[in-house]
Amino acid sequence: MLGIAAIAYVDECLERGYPLRAGINHTLGLDYNEEDNPTTDHYVVIVGRKCDKGTLTYLYWDVGTKRGESADYRFQLIDGYKCSWKRE
Protein backbone atom coordinates (compact mmCIF):
# COMPACT_ATOMS: atom_id res chain seq x y z
CA MET A 1 0.00 0.00 0.00
CA LEU A 2 1.44 3.34 -1.11
CA GLY A 3 0.33 5.22 2.02
CA ILE A 4 2.17 2.83 4.35
CA ALA A 5 5.37 3.15 2.28
CA ALA A 6 5.04 6.95 2.36
CA ILE A 7 4.69 7.01 6.16
CA ALA A 8 7.70 4.67 6.47
CA TYR A 9 9.70 7.10 4.31
CA VAL A 10 8.65 10.07 6.48
CA ASP A 11 9.64 8.15 9.62
CA GLU A 12 13.02 7.17 8.15
CA CYS A 13 13.81 10.77 7.17
CA LEU A 14 12.88 12.08 10.60
CA GLU A 15 14.92 9.37 12.36
CA ARG A 16 17.96 10.49 10.32
CA GLY A 17 17.32 14.11 11.27
CA TYR A 18 16.09 15.23 7.84
CA PRO A 19 13.02 17.43 7.48
CA LEU A 20 10.99 16.85 4.33
CA ARG A 21 8.62 18.79 2.11
CA ALA A 22 5.12 17.41 1.72
CA GLY A 23 2.44 18.41 -0.75
CA ILE A 24 -1.03 18.72 0.74
CA ASN A 25 -4.57 19.42 -0.41
CA HIS A 26 -5.36 22.78 1.20
CA THR A 27 -8.53 24.26 -0.30
CA LEU A 28 -9.43 26.79 2.40
CA GLY A 29 -13.04 25.73 1.88
CA LEU A 30 -13.12 26.74 -1.79
CA ASP A 31 -13.50 23.20 -3.21
CA TYR A 32 -12.05 24.05 -6.64
CA ASN A 33 -11.42 20.90 -8.68
CA GLU A 34 -11.85 18.72 -5.61
CA GLU A 35 -14.58 16.22 -6.43
CA ASP A 36 -12.97 14.48 -9.39
CA ASN A 37 -9.28 14.99 -8.71
CA PRO A 38 -8.10 16.41 -5.37
CA THR A 39 -4.86 18.25 -6.02
CA THR A 40 -1.71 19.21 -4.20
CA ASP A 41 -2.01 22.96 -3.88
CA HIS A 42 0.15 23.79 -0.86
CA TYR A 43 3.41 22.59 0.70
CA VAL A 44 4.59 22.22 4.27
CA VAL A 45 7.84 20.99 5.84
CA ILE A 46 7.49 18.02 8.20
CA VAL A 47 10.05 18.56 10.97
CA GLY A 48 9.25 16.07 13.71
CA ARG A 49 7.01 13.43 15.20
CA LYS A 50 5.67 12.73 18.67
CA CYS A 51 3.18 10.61 20.49
CA ASP A 52 0.41 12.67 22.07
CA LYS A 53 -1.84 10.70 24.45
CA GLY A 54 -1.32 7.52 22.44
CA THR A 55 -1.80 9.21 19.07
CA LEU A 56 1.11 9.65 16.67
CA THR A 57 1.39 13.19 15.28
CA TYR A 58 3.77 14.79 12.80
CA LEU A 59 4.91 18.36 13.43
CA TYR A 60 5.20 20.64 10.42
CA TRP A 61 6.10 24.20 9.48
CA ASP A 62 3.78 26.03 7.13
CA VAL A 63 6.29 28.10 5.19
CA GLY A 64 3.53 29.75 3.15
CA THR A 65 2.14 31.73 6.08
CA LYS A 66 3.49 34.50 8.27
CA ARG A 67 3.28 32.22 11.33
CA GLY A 68 5.49 29.59 9.71
CA GLU A 69 6.39 27.54 12.78
CA SER A 70 3.72 26.83 15.37
CA ALA A 71 3.26 24.13 18.00
CA ASP A 72 -0.34 23.95 16.76
CA TYR A 73 0.69 22.68 13.31
CA ARG A 74 0.37 18.89 13.36
CA PHE A 75 -0.81 16.02 11.24
CA GLN A 76 -2.49 13.16 13.07
CA LEU A 77 -1.82 9.64 11.82
CA ILE A 78 -5.05 7.76 11.08
CA ASP A 79 -5.37 4.03 10.32
CA GLY A 80 -1.57 3.70 10.20
CA TYR A 81 -1.18 5.33 6.78
CA LYS A 82 -3.25 8.52 6.44
CA CYS A 83 -2.59 11.96 7.89
CA SER A 84 -5.21 14.52 8.81
CA TRP A 85 -4.94 18.12 9.97
CA LYS A 86 -4.88 18.56 13.70
CA ARG A 87 -5.26 22.04 15.12
CA GLU A 88 -5.43 22.80 18.80
Helices and strands as residue ranges (DSSP letters): H 2-15, E 20-24, E 42-52, E 55-62, E 68-78, E 82-86
